[in-house]
Amino acid sequence: MKHATLRQLKVFEAVARLSSFSRAAEELHLTQPAVSTQIKKLEEHAGIALFEQFGKKIYLTAAGEHLLDIGRTIIRQFEMAEDAMEQFRGVTGGKLNVAVISAGDYFFPRLLVEFARRHHGVQLNFTVHNRADLLAQLLANLTDLAVMVRPPHELETEHVAFAPHPYVIVAAPGHALAGRRAIPKHEIVRQPFVVRERGSDTWNSMEDAFDGHLAQLNVAMEIKSTETIKQAVIAGMGIGFLSAHTISHEVRDGALEVLDVEGFPLMLNWYVVHRRAKRLPPVAQAFKDFLLCDGAALIDEIVPFGATR
């Protein structure tokens, strides 16, 4: 059977289902001699008769009945393969694999919901990571797209900015610096800071913000969780350097206050990133286009920067 073809199996299945060579030929848009030839070749591959005839009626042999079950399974598998490949050729029904740094999980699920609303049938696979793990996802080809603040220099990537990403310094409302105007950087660095871990996108952004003053920064503690940093600042354990997109609710509710510090907010960008050699599936390309076209406006609706000022 190793030389049998899918076409022969489809012809065999039609003849068996319709119990007729002529009706199978009509359904398959073939001549009856062509159907007979395909069945003969399949029987030669099988080395045994698949049909027997009594009068004007044809019947499957025991071998034919067994092959019919197997043949239908093979045909279904090919149909499933075709359906799967069709998903990669188009957006509808495709699977979107996207990963984002942790600051993005404050708005990214709603971007995905909006994208899925516009493209019915899309399957979403969304993961949140720190910078190191996000780069590992890209390196291992476990995600099609990554969303971060700093495109990696250690990987060959295509990266495009699609939305502004402001960083601010926050404190509890009762902090001694709350309400002051134009606080100098050299004064702010003496305050106890609760910060993200070294190597994170937030830490790297803080290096940009403080430039030559970073060595003097009074780091009280490093914490891997943005939520825990917010709670520590609210509790009065220090001040924090955070993405404005992560604190809009706390500022609105009066739990945190954005300090007026010289040189702030630090305005960076959100980037959509993928490996340069990556052949993006249509659904991933559609999502990239969606971010470039509508990402900035949607993020501002979800976590408005104006609410933190």
Number of C-alpha atoms within 10 A of each C-alpha: 10 6 10 15 13 13 12 19 21 20 23 27 21 20 24 20 13 13 16 16 22 17 16 23 19 12 13 14 10 14 14 16 12 13 22 17 13 19 23 16 15 23 19 15 14 17 10 12 16 23 19 12 10 7 6 6 9 16 16 19 15 12 13 22 15 12 18 21 11 13 19 15 12 15 16 12 12 13 12 12 11 11 13 13 12 14 18 17 14 13 22 18 18 23 19 24 18 24 28 24 22 23 25 20 17 15 17 21 13 14 18 19 12 13 17 17 11 12 17 12 14 18 16 16 12 16 16 18 19 19 20 12 13 21 21 13 19 20 15 8 13 13 23 22 25 26 24 27 23 19 21 14 7 8 13 13 16 15 20 17 20 21 21 17 22 18 22 25 22 28 27 26 19 13 17 9 18 17 14 10 11 12 17 12 17 14 10 20 18 12 16 17 24 24 25 23 16 14 12 16 20 25 17 15 22 21 15 14 20 18 10 9 14 16 11 11 17 15 18 13 15 14 14 14 14 21 12 13 24 27 15 19 23 23 13 15 18 23 30 26 23 25 24 26 24 22 25 23 15 16 20 13 9 12 18 27 28 25 27 20 19 14 14 17 19 19 15 17 17 22 23 26 25 27 19 12 9 12 11 16 18 18 24 22 16 17 22 20 14 17 24 16 13 13 20 17 13 18 22 16 11 15 18 16 20 9 15 21 15
